[in-house]
Amino acid sequence: MRILVADDDRELSQLICKILMGAGHRPIPVFDGASAMMAVMRAPQPDLILLDMRMPAGDGQATLVKLKAAAKSAAIPVIVLTAVPESEIKLTVLSLGAAAFLQKPFEPEQLLAAVDALQPPPAKR
């Protein structure tokens, strides 16, 4: 799967990309909300988006709203990754259209389980 990784923490983004590549995925790192929006509008589009909530140039919540409002990206599943306490944001992001929520810090196995749960079924031949 092509997975857009939108997180302004470059070290964490590199770690996430390494985890995803190890599982056979193709990560596309971006470091702010504006870059995430540009990336989903280009071809080929990602199959999944990992979205941090606190980023410059378009915070995650505003970016999530834009992603779900745009016809070109509305169907792409979004997993929210955040250090914001779960009680403060989980219900909000799920109501805005996020498919899943992961609290930072998370274990690599948690990340891969969330990604695998949203992986599209193999194409029929």
KARAGI-V743524 format. One record per backbone hydrogen bond with DSSP energy under -0.5 kcal/mol. NH is the residue of the N-H (numbers start at 1). CO is the residue of the C=O. Records with the same first field share a line. If there is no record, write none. Layout:
# KARAGI-V743524
NH: CO / CO
This chain:
# KARAGI-V743524
3: 1 / 26
4: 2 / 48
5: 28
6: 4 / 50
7: 5 / 30
10: 8
13: 9
14: 10
15: 11
16: 12
17: 13
18: 14
19: 15
20: 16
21: 17
22: 18
23: 19 / 20
24: 21
25: 20
26: 1
27: 25
28: 3
30: 5
33: 56 / 58
34: 57
36: 32
37: 33
38: 34
39: 35
40: 36
41: 37
42: 38 / 39
47: 2
48: 2
49: 77
50: 4
51: 49 / 79
52: 6
53: 81
55: 53
60: 53
61: 53
63: 59
64: 60
65: 61
66: 62
67: 63
68: 64
69: 65
70: 66
73: 70
74: 70
76: 73
77: 47
79: 49
80: 78 / 100
81: 51
82: 102
88: 85
89: 85 / 86
90: 86
93: 89
94: 90
95: 91
96: 92
97: 94
98: 93
99: 78
100: 78
102: 80
104: 82
110: 107
111: 107
112: 108
113: 109
114: 110
115: 111
116: 112
117: 113
118: 114 / 115
119: 116
